[in-house]
Amino acid sequence: MVAATQHAAVKCRNSLVRGALAALWLLHGCQTTPLPPVTEVSWDQLAGLYDDGDGDSLRSALIVSQRWAEAQTPGRVFHLGARAYTAHDLAGALTQWLAALPEGASTTTLLQTLPTYFDLYQTQSEDGKLLVTGYYVPVIEGSLEQTPEYQIPVYAVPDDLISVNLDDFGPDFKVKKVRGRVNGKRLVPYWNRAQIRAGALKKAGVTPLAWVKDELDLFTVEIQGSGILQLPSGEKRVIGYADENGQPYLPIGKLLLDEKKISRDHMSMPAIRNFLVSHPGDVDRVLAYNKSFVFFHFTEGEIIGNLGAPLTAQRSMAADQRVIPPALPVFLSAPRPALEKNGVVSANGTISRFMFIQDTGGAIRGPGHVDFFWGQGHEAGAMAGITRQQGALFVLIPRARP
């Protein structure tokens, strides 16, 4: 499934898959010869593979990307590595795909038609790996008012948060973005997590968007990018990622591994939460290790990705859209995680399906990391919590359209 020049990377990747999944938000350390992050490959690389999802979910996600592409300025140019294409090209290719996928159609014949209007590329980190993590929509207890029971603030984007696109200042700063606040005549880093939780925003007069009961619940929503607040009245309000403070994203799973609080074989999101629940004195210290902090806003109805449309469970994917542009279709092949009775995370079969880049997130950086959207609820949360494996990602790029 991977070109001959990448056999060393595949060997490394397979050795990692056979073992237990590593710490949440912790990258493995196999070393290989640096590889280009984006490589054009033949459709023969997908020979023998199949889409293991259902046609209805594929069609729903495809429609979201197709409508988004049609709404863009036709001449808008996107890049995947050195390959350029327009919104017009993407809309045309997705429209052709949609016409070839009527309602109820099987997904088994897709590989016979897609090569006529898409070229195929593979993305990975320089060491040839593709990290697949998972996210979902948690439901947590919240309130629109502070009460003795609801003391943890949920913040919207503060008025003093400044975002600067450095590529506006020249090609040397391409795709870099800085966030900070003005202090006198200087732009300085924005408050980190520990400073915000110690009251920096409260002292600045920032009013919280809402309040929640549990700090760990809110941290989970930050990592997932969105969540549902279950209000005391029974009403539910959806909150979604609005921005972040620009401070470094540091994985708390790595900290707990380094401190030997959790073994590598047992590392997962449920294991991290169980440790913190049973060691409340460590919560502030461990969470403060991750200096990044997410700000939210209320959204209406369903969970919305960054295309401004609902996400489709197990068909929508989050990626660094500075590297893999929005709305693109991709094909993912990766082990399906499973949690054994002894708490060890292992593989159980394979995820093999077409998905669409319809979301992004503060922890998703570079061409070698994507986030699989599992959906909403307890079962989705259980799968998202143990999803961390090496896989292969193929990106479909539209051919030029007259």
N, C-alpha and C positions, 0 to 999 in steps of 0.2 A: 504494500500500500504506500510505501515511501520509496523515493528514488534511491538508486544504488549509492550515491554519494552521501546518503544519510543513514547508512546501515549502522554506523557507530552510535549515532544518536538513538536509533531504535533499540539497539542492544541495551543502552543505558536506561531508556524509558521502560523497557520490558522488565528489567531487573527491579525497578521501583514498583511496578504494578504488582509483581508477584509477592512482594512483601506487604506489610501493613501500610495503610495510608499514613502519611506523615502529619505533623502538627498542623492544626488549623492555621492558615495564613503563613505557613513556613515552607520556603522553597527548598528542594533537595540540592545536593552538592555534587552530582556527577559532572565530570569535566569532559568535554569533547572539543574537537576542532570547531572554531566559530563558524556558524552557518548564516547565510542571509536570512533576514526575518521574513521575507516574502519571496517565494519561488514559484515560477510557473511550472505546472505539471500537466501530464497527459490525463485525459479522462480514463485511460486504461488503469490509472491508479485506483479507481473506484470499482473496477471490474469485480464482480462477485459479491459486492456489498449490497445491502438492501435498506430500505427505510422501514424501521420497526414500529413507527407510529401509525396513527389512524389518519385517514384522508380528510376528515372534517376539521381536525385541529390544524393540519397543514394548510388547508384552504383558508381558514380564518386568519392565520398568521400571514399568509401570502397576501391576502387582501389588505391588511394593515400596511405592509411595506409598499404595495402597489399604489395605494391611495396617497401615501406620503410622498412617493416619488412623483406622482402626477401633480401634486400640489406645489412642487418646487419650481423655481424658474428653470425653464427647459435647458438653458445654456450653462447652468451651474455646474462647475467642474469638481469632481472628486478624484482622489488618488489612493491607490493601494500600492505602496512602494513606488516604482517608476511608472506604473500603469495608470493612465488617466481615462476617465469616462465622464459622461454628462448625465444629469438627471433625466434628460430625454432618452438616453440610451437605457438607463435602468428602468424607467417606466415602460418602455417598449418591450423589454425582455420579460419583465414580470407580467405584463398583460398577455404576452404569448403563452407564458407558463400557465397562467390562470385559465386561458381558453383551452389548454390541453388537459386541465384538471377539473372536469365538471363535478358537481356535487355527487358524492358517493363513489367517485372513481378510486381505483386502487392506486397505491403509491409504487407498485412494483415495476411499472413501465417508465418511470421518470428518467432513468439513465439513458433511455432510447431517444428522448426528445430534447433534453436540456443542452447537450453539446451543440445544438444548432444555433443557440442564441446566447450561450455563456461560455467563457473561457474559465479554466480552473487554476487556482493558485493555492499554495499551502503556506500557512503562517506558523512560526514557532519562534522561541527565544534563540539567542545565538548559540546555545548549547544543544539545540535541536529538540527541546522539550515544549510541550503544550500542557499547561496546568489547567485542569477543569475543576472549578469549585461550584458550589450550588447556593442558591438563595430562594427565599419563599416570602410569604406575607404573614407575619405573626399578628395575632390578635392579643392586645394587652389591655389591662384595666387603666382607664384614664378619666380625667375630669377637665372641664373648661374653667374651673375655679380651683384655687388652692384651698385645701382643707387639711385638717390634721392627718387624714388618711392619704391624701395626695400631695406629696411634698417635692417631688422631683420635677423640675421645669423642663418643658419641651420648647426650644427656642426657634423662632422664625429667623430669617436672615437679618442681622442687625443693620441699621442704617449706616453705621460707620465702617462696614466691611467694604474694602476697595478691591476690585478684581482688575488686574492689568494683563492684557494679552501682549506678551513681549514680542510676538512676531510682528506687531504693528510697528516696532522700532527697528526692524531690519531682519534679513535672512539668518543672521547668526543666532537669533533667539526663536527660531521657528518652533511652533507647537508648544511653547512654554508659557505657563500662566502663573502669575504671582498674586497672592491674596495678602492683604495687610490692612493696617489702619494708619491714619495720619496722626503723627505726634509732632506738633509744631510745624516745621516745614519738611519733615522727613516721613517717608513711608516705612513703617516698621512692621515686623511680623505680627499677625493677629494673635490674640490670646490662645494659649494651648488648652487642652482638656482640663488639666489640673487647675489652671487659673480660672477657667469658666466655672467649673464646679465649686471653686472656692468663693465665687461671688463676683467675678470681674464684670459680668454683664449686668448683674443686679445693681452694682454700684454705679454703673453707667446709665441706669434708668431704663434698661431694656425690659419690656413686658413679655413674659412667656406666652407662647401660643396656647399651651395647655399644660396639664400636670399629670404625672403618672405615679403609681404606687411604688414601682420597683425599678431601681437603677439598672439591674441586669436586663430587665425587659426592654428598657429604652435603648440600651447598648445593642441588644439584638436587632432592634428596628434600625439603628444606624447601620449596622453591618449589612442588613438585608436591603436597605435603601427605601423601604416604605413599610407601613403597617396600618393596622386598624385599631383605633381607640374604642374600647367598649365603655361607654359612659354609664354612670349610675342610673340614668333614666331608662337604659336599655337601648338608646340610640347608638349607632356606630358612625364614627367619623374616620375617614381615610386621611393619613398624613403621608406625604411623599418627600423625597430628597429635593431640596431647593438649592443648597450650596454647602460649602464646607469652609473651615477656617484656614486652609492652606498649610497647616502644620504637617510634619511627616506622619505617614501612616505606618505604625509599628505594630506587628502582629503579637497579640498577647499570648498566642499559642507558643510562639518561639520563646518568650520569657519563661513560661511554665515548663517547657522542655529543658531549657538551660538550667533552671533551678531544680530540675528533677522532681517537680511536683506531680507530673503526669508522665508516664512512660510513653515512648514512641508508639508502641503497639496498641496502646489504649487511647491515644490522642484523637479527639473528635470534639465537635461543638458541644454535644451533651456532656462529655467528660469535663470540659472547661467549666461549664455552668455548674455541674455537680461539685467540682472543687470549690468554686467561689461561694456557693450556697453553704457548704459545710465549713468554710473558713471565712466568715464575714469580716474578720479583721484584715484580710488581705485584699478586699474588694477595691478600696480606693487606690491602693498602691498599684495593683495589677492593671486596672482600667486606665490609670494615669500614664502608664507606660506607652500607651497609644496616644500620641499628642494630637492626632487628628480628631476633629469634632464636626458633626453633621448638623446642619440647620434644615428645618422642615417647613412645609406649607400644607394647608388643607387642599384636598382634591375631591372632586365630586364623583360619585358612582364607583366604577371599577378601578382596579389598580392600573395606573397609567405609566407607561414607559416614557423614555425621553423623545419618542416620536409624537407624543401627544395623543396616543391611542392606547386602548387596553392591551395588556400583555396576555399571551396565550400560554397556558401551562405546558411545559415540556416542548414548546416550539419557539419561545422567545429566549434570546440570549443577550447578556450584557457583555460589552467589550470596551476596550479603549478606542473610542471612535476617532481619535486623532490618527490611529493606525489602521483600523478596519472601519470604513465609513458606515454611517447609519443606513438601515433598511436592507443591507445586502443579505442574500441567502448564503448559508454555509452548510457544509456537511460535517457532522461530528461523529467520530468513532472513538469510544472510550469504554473502559470497564464500568459496569454498573455496581455501585457500592452496596455492601450489606453489612449489618452489625450482628456479629455472633453473640451467643449468650454470655460469653466470658468478657464481652466489652471490646473485643478486637474487631477492627474494621477490615473487611476483606472484599474480594470481588465476587459477583454473582451474575455471570452473563455479560452482555455488551450493550451499550447504548449506541445505536447506529441509525442516524436520522438527519433529515434536513431541518435546519432551524434558521432564524432570522435575527440580525443584529438590531434589536429594538429597545435597548436600554444601555445604561452605563453606570459607573459607580466609582467612588473615591478610591477603592482598593484595587481597581482593575487597571493595571498599567502595562503598556507594552504589547507586542504581538504574541507573547507566549502565555497569556492568561485570559481565560473567558469564564463567565459565570452562567450556570445553567439554571433557568427559572423553573422551579418545581411546582409552583402554584400556591394555594392558600390552605391553611389548616394544619392539623397535627401531623398527618401522614406526610404532607409535603415538607413540614419542618423536620421530621425525622430523617428524610432523605437528604435534605439540604445540609443538615448537620454533619453528615458523614461523607459528603461528596468532596473529595479531594484526591484526584488521581491524574495520571498522565494519559493523554490521548493524542489524537491527530485531528487537525481542523483544516478543512478545505474551503476556500472562499470562491464563490461564483461571481465573476466579473462580466457585466454585459458587453457584448460586442457592439461596435459602432453601428448606429442606426441612421438610415438616410433621413 
